[in-house]
Amino acid sequence: MTFKELGLAEPILKALKEEGYTNPTPIQEQSIPILLKGKDLLGVAQTGTGKTAAFGIPILHHLYEGISLRQNKRKVKALIVTPTRELALQIGESLTAYGKYTGLRNTVIFGGVKQGKQVSALNQGVDILIATPGRLLDLMNQGFISFRDLKFVVLDEADQMLDMGFIHDIKKLIAALPPKRQSLFFSATMPKTIVELSRKMLGDFDRVTIKPEQATAEKVEQGVYFVSKGNKPNLLVHLLQQRPQDSVLVFSRTKHGANKIVKKLAQAAIKSAAIHGNKSQTARQKALGDFKDGILKVLVATDIAARGIDVEELSLVINYDLPNVSETYVHRIGRTGRASASGIALSFCMAEERPYLRDIEKLIKQEVPRLGEHPFMDDASEQEAPVKRQPQRSRNKPAAKNNGQSRNTSQNRNRNRNRNRNRNKNSSNTGSKE
């Protein structure tokens, strides 16, 4: 099947052709016909399979075909809510590309920056609004956003929004939406909490699930190195020096850890930049822009960027720290091997992280291949082996000692009681004799 066979408007087909889109991915092929019919949809697909186009293209088609584009008539007719500013910006870029010949206008709003420019864009008129939950509710409460003309609403990566604590914001948002609308849920994973929430938001909906039995992108080659914490920087430098031409995305669990990695790489003459919540939006966008343009070969990110980075020909993802939430692993490695491309995802695992690895393998229903020896295996803790636990007797030794003391104390009490009885008895006998 081709995009032309889906019956899309000619300006959209022209833009898709220029973007190199000829044949829809499975999630697009199954979702777009449903959405063109106006039905609600719950979509589940691997990260990197084209969910943005799956919901964005039908919305552009409906708006182009059915709504006047005169500037004084522009109102928010489509709303896309997503958890992070990086992903919001990425969606905005994609919709701009797909809709560049339609005359439709979109804008992106998110927190962490002053609201002036965003309010100005809203006042000029917007057809499609892409937003993060917090800033969206804030501008709604200030009266800058109205949903009176809303026809389409999308919750993208809804599971991450709940993981990030947006559940109350999402419930407030759902309560503010007009009842007559087309609603879409899209995500790479769909836990029970999201299914329950979708029932409150979706009407008579269809469901599209692409390969639920395999959580990770099939074209991503995975592997894990067992390494001590102290040798993680050395192993990272070693791997990057072996692949100097590759674009590499490195994931750190913490902001402080991301900054430390950048410093360690700088000491090895490897240029990199970090993006995380403590970085200004300007710094984050510059680092991401340089990475996409190939100016920067190594980008270090926390999970705030796990679903917001879409870089062509990203060849390698490295999990410097394994995530403690298994689903996050899926989203991280999904930054490579996107669409029809292939990629590699390598993970570092120290002893304390082995439970995380087991949880990940349980989720993806496959074993991550062990990559064997490397130059920085310094002791037995780096080998794959069960985590050594304290012997039961060691953990219970203090308790056993206390129990022994308790028994001794009880025995002493009984002896003292018997001695006192004997003394009293002797004293009584002595008195009778006197």
Secondary structure as the mmCIF struct_conf table of DSSP 4:
data_model
#
loop_
_struct_conf.conf_type_id
_struct_conf.id
_struct_conf.beg_label_comp_id
_struct_conf.beg_label_asym_id
_struct_conf.beg_label_seq_id
_struct_conf.end_label_comp_id
_struct_conf.end_label_asym_id
_struct_conf.end_label_seq_id
BEND BEND1 PHE A 3 PHE A 3
HELX_RH_3T_P HELX_RH_3T_P1 LYS A 4 LEU A 6
TURN_TY1_P TURN_TY1_P1 GLY A 7 GLY A 7
HELX_RH_AL_P HELX_RH_AL_P1 GLU A 10 GLU A 18
TURN_TY1_P TURN_TY1_P2 GLU A 19 GLY A 20
BEND BEND2 ASN A 23 ASN A 23
HELX_RH_AL_P HELX_RH_AL_P2 PRO A 26 LEU A 36
TURN_TY1_P TURN_TY1_P3 LYS A 37 GLY A 38
STRN STRN1 ASP A 40 VAL A 44
TURN_TY1_P TURN_TY1_P4 THR A 47 GLY A 48
BEND BEND3 THR A 49 THR A 49
HELX_RH_AL_P HELX_RH_AL_P3 LYS A 51 GLY A 66
BEND BEND4 ILE A 67 ILE A 67
HELX_RH_3T_P HELX_RH_3T_P2 GLN A 71 LYS A 73
STRN STRN2 ALA A 78 VAL A 81
BEND BEND5 PRO A 83 PRO A 83
HELX_RH_AL_P HELX_RH_AL_P4 ARG A 85 TYR A 98
TURN_TY1_P TURN_TY1_P5 GLY A 99 GLY A 103
STRN STRN3 ASN A 106 ILE A 109
BEND BEND6 GLY A 111 VAL A 113
BEND BEND7 GLN A 115 GLN A 115
HELX_RH_AL_P HELX_RH_AL_P5 GLY A 116 GLN A 124
BEND BEND8 ASP A 127 ASP A 127
STRN STRN4 ILE A 128 ALA A 131
HELX_RH_AL_P HELX_RH_AL_P6 PRO A 133 ASN A 141
TURN_TY1_P TURN_TY1_P6 GLN A 142 GLY A 143
TURN_TY1_P TURN_TY1_P7 ARG A 148 ASP A 149
STRN STRN5 PHE A 152 ASP A 156
BEND BEND9 GLU A 157 GLU A 157
HELX_RH_AL_P HELX_RH_AL_P7 ALA A 158 ASP A 163
TURN_TY1_P TURN_TY1_P8 MET A 164 GLY A 165
HELX_RH_AL_P HELX_RH_AL_P8 ILE A 167 ALA A 176
BEND BEND10 LEU A 177 LEU A 177
BEND BEND11 PRO A 179 ARG A 181
STRN STRN6 GLN A 182 SER A 187
BEND BEND12 ALA A 188 ALA A 188
HELX_RH_AL_P HELX_RH_AL_P9 LYS A 192 MET A 201
BEND BEND13 GLY A 203 ASP A 204
STRN STRN7 PHE A 205 THR A 209
BEND BEND14 ILE A 210 ILE A 210
TURN_TY1_P TURN_TY1_P9 PRO A 212 GLU A 213
BEND BEND15 THR A 216 THR A 216
TURN_TY1_P TURN_TY1_P10 GLU A 218 LYS A 219
STRN STRN8 VAL A 220 PHE A 226
HELX_RH_3T_P HELX_RH_3T_P3 LYS A 229 ASN A 231
HELX_RH_AL_P HELX_RH_AL_P10 LYS A 232 GLN A 242
TURN_TY1_P TURN_TY1_P11 PRO A 244 GLN A 245
BEND BEND16 ASP A 246 ASP A 246
STRN STRN9 VAL A 248 PHE A 251
BEND BEND17 ARG A 253 THR A 254
HELX_RH_AL_P HELX_RH_AL_P11 LYS A 255 GLN A 267
TURN_TY1_P TURN_TY1_P12 ALA A 268 ALA A 269
STRN STRN10 SER A 272 ILE A 275
BEND BEND18 HIS A 276 HIS A 276
TURN_TY1_P TURN_TY1_P13 GLY A 277 ASN A 278
BEND BEND19 LYS A 279 LYS A 279
HELX_RH_AL_P HELX_RH_AL_P12 GLN A 281 LYS A 292
TURN_TY1_P TURN_TY1_P14 ASP A 293 GLY A 294
BEND BEND20 ILE A 295 ILE A 295
BEND BEND21 LYS A 297 LYS A 297
STRN STRN11 VAL A 298 ALA A 301
HELX_RH_3T_P HELX_RH_3T_P4 ASP A 303 ALA A 305
TURN_TY1_P TURN_TY1_P15 ALA A 306 GLY A 308
TURN_TY1_P TURN_TY1_P16 GLU A 312 GLU A 313
STRN STRN12 LEU A 316 ASN A 319
BEND BEND22 TYR A 320 ASP A 321
BEND BEND23 ASN A 324 VAL A 325
HELX_RH_AL_P HELX_RH_AL_P13 SER A 326 ILE A 333
TURN_TY1_P TURN_TY1_P17 GLY A 334 ARG A 335
BEND BEND24 THR A 336 GLY A 337
TURN_TY1_P TURN_TY1_P18 ALA A 339 SER A 340
STRN STRN13 GLY A 343 CYS A 349
HELX_RH_3T_P HELX_RH_3T_P5 ALA A 351 GLU A 353
HELX_RH_AL_P HELX_RH_AL_P14 ARG A 354 ILE A 364
TURN_TY1_P TURN_TY1_P19 LYS A 365 LYS A 365
BEND BEND25 GLN A 366 GLN A 366
HELX_LH_PP_P HELX_LH_PP_P1 GLU A 367 PRO A 369
STRN STRN14 ARG A 370 ARG A 370
TURN_TY1_P TURN_TY1_P20 PRO A 375 PHE A 376
BEND BEND26 ASP A 379 ASP A 379
HELX_RH_3T_P HELX_RH_3T_P6 ALA A 380 GLU A 382
BEND BEND27 GLN A 383 GLU A 384
HELX_LH_PP_P HELX_LH_PP_P2 PRO A 386 LYS A 388
HELX_RH_AL_P HELX_RH_AL_P15 GLN A 392 LYS A 433
#
